[in-house]
């Protein structure tokens, strides 16, 4: 199908329908082409043997979804508390604080949210919005593998802390 154009550059009768159809198709393609907001990136994080696994050490700032799975081999509850590190502090400072104060150490750092109480074999997800900075995931739950009701060291005091940077 060809558009018919006069010598003066005007469309001849019958050509307008084709032009209208072409314009409609372009508008529809643009509307359906995913021009809307993108979903935030999703990161999968798991815990096994009191260690966080699967998360990169550096991510871009903004919204992100974290899917957190507890893959321990015996019953225990874990959490993933997202804490901002003050300038000059590292994950070792969080571990030291947890050794000294137990679960109360969580309040010593600025929290950006959490995925709480994830039982063995379970997965939970949460959306977070992070500005540039240094962060950790930490677990301040207590309990032992196979005996989740036991009181003892906060898991962060056992080293269950993962540090990463947001750029």
C-alpha positions in Angstrom: 0.0 0.0 0.0 1.4 3.3 -1.0 0.4 6.8 0.1 -0.8 8.9 -2.8 0.6 12.4 -2.8 -0.3 15.2 -5.2 2.3 17.4 -6.9 1.7 20.0 -4.2 2.6 17.6 -1.5 -1.0 16.9 -0.2 -2.3 13.5 0.5 -4.9 12.3 -2.0 -8.2 10.9 -1.0 -8.0 7.3 0.4 -4.5 7.8 1.8 -5.7 9.3 5.1 -7.0 5.9 6.3 -3.6 4.4 5.9 -1.9 7.3 7.6 -4.4 7.1 10.5 -3.8 3.3 10.8 0.0 3.8 10.8 -0.3 6.6 13.5 -2.5 4.4 15.7 -0.1 1.5 15.5 2.9 3.7 16.5 0.9 5.1 19.5 0.0 1.6 20.6 3.5 0.3 20.2 4.8 3.1 22.3 2.1 2.5 25.0 2.8 -1.2 25.2 6.5 -0.9 24.9 7.2 -0.8 28.6 7.5 3.0 28.8 6.1 2.9 32.4 8.2 2.6 35.5 10.6 -0.3 35.8 10.3 -2.7 38.7 13.1 -2.4 41.2 15.9 -5.0 40.8 15.5 -8.1 42.9 18.3 -9.7 44.9 18.1 -13.1 46.4 19.9 -13.5 49.8 20.1 -16.7 51.7 21.4 -17.7 55.1 23.2 -20.9 55.9 25.5 -21.7 58.8 24.9 -18.3 60.2 26.2 -16.5 57.1 24.4 -14.3 54.5 25.0 -15.5 50.9 24.3 -14.3 47.4 24.3 -10.5 47.8 26.8 -8.3 45.9 29.2 -6.2 47.8 28.2 -3.1 45.8 24.8 -2.0 44.4 23.3 1.2 42.9 21.2 3.5 45.1 17.4 3.5 44.9 14.6 1.0 45.3 15.5 -2.7 45.5 13.6 -5.9 46.4 15.4 -8.4 48.6 14.1 -12.0 48.7 15.5 -13.6 51.9 15.6 -17.4 52.4 16.5 -19.3 55.5 18.4 -22.4 54.3 19.7 -23.7 57.6 19.5 -27.5 58.0 17.9 -27.5 61.4 15.1 -25.4 62.9 16.0 -21.8 63.7 14.6 -18.3 63.1 16.7 -15.7 61.4 16.1 -12.1 60.4 17.8 -9.6 58.0 18.0 -6.2 59.7 19.4 -3.6 57.2 21.6 -1.1 59.1 23.5 2.0 58.0 27.1 2.1 59.1 28.3 5.4 60.4 31.5 6.8 58.8 34.5 4.8 59.7 32.6 1.8 61.1 32.6 -1.7 59.6 30.8 -5.0 60.1 33.4 -5.8 62.8 32.1 -2.9 64.9 28.5 -4.4 64.6 29.9 -7.9 65.7 31.8 -6.3 68.6 28.7 -4.4 69.7 26.5 -7.5 69.5 29.0 -9.4 71.6 28.9 -6.7 74.3 25.1 -5.9 74.2 23.4 -8.9 72.6 20.2 -8.1 70.8 20.1 -4.6 72.3 23.0 -3.7 70.0 20.6 -3.4 67.1 19.4 0.0 68.4 22.9 1.4 68.2 22.7 1.7 64.4 20.3 3.5 62.0 17.8 0.9 60.6 16.6 1.1 57.0 14.1 -1.8 57.6 14.1 -5.5 58.0 12.8 -8.9 57.0 12.0 -10.5 60.3 11.3 -13.9 61.7 12.1 -16.2 58.8 11.9 -19.8 59.8 14.1 -22.6 58.4 12.9 -23.4 54.8 10.9 -20.1 54.5 11.4 -17.1 52.2 10.2 -13.5 52.6 10.6 -10.4 50.4 10.7 -6.7 51.1 11.3 -3.5 49.1 13.9 -1.1 50.4 15.0 2.4 49.3 18.7 3.0 50.0 20.7 6.2 49.5 24.5 5.9 48.9 26.4 4.7 51.9 27.8 1.7 53.7 25.4 -0.9 55.1 25.2 -4.3 56.8 22.6 -7.0 57.1 22.6 -8.4 60.7 20.6 -10.9 62.6 20.0 -10.1 66.3 17.9 -13.3 66.9 19.1 -15.7 69.6 18.9 -19.5 69.6 20.8 -22.5 68.4 20.4 -24.7 65.4 17.8 -27.3 66.3 16.9 -25.4 69.5 15.5 -22.0 68.4 14.1 -21.3 71.8 17.6 -21.4 73.5 18.9 -18.2 74.7 22.5 -17.4 74.0 24.5 -15.1 71.8 22.8 -12.9 69.3 23.5 -14.3 65.8 25.3 -11.1 64.9 27.8 -11.8 67.8 28.5 -15.1 66.0 29.5 -13.2 62.8 26.1 -13.1 61.1 26.7 -9.7 59.6 27.3 -8.9 55.9 28.7 -5.5 54.8 28.0 -3.9 51.4 28.2 -0.5 49.7 25.5 1.5 47.9 26.8 3.9 45.2 
